[in-house]
């Protein structure tokens, strides 16, 4: 099932929300114990939502969640959930966000 899979370096805590193409989980990194909002999107979806979301996140944030230098003086970026990383797999694409 869609919700049975999870990234191996994280512990699944609970479901935070769901939409038409994705589930959002509360997950904790097993080594650092840092909590994340982890979005699980089916990789094979007709709207390619995972690629659009990754493009948007990469536009504003560096890998690791830092705001890109060209946007560092824009206070609006403080109101975006930071995208830390992503992992595109055969079945699922995982996008790791700060927990807000």
Secondary structure, 3 states (H helix, E strand, C coil): CHHHCCCCCEEEEEEEEECCCEEEEEEEECCCCCEEEEEEEECCCCCCHHHHHHHHHHHHECCCCCECHHHCCCHHHHHCCCEEEEEECCCEEEEEEECC
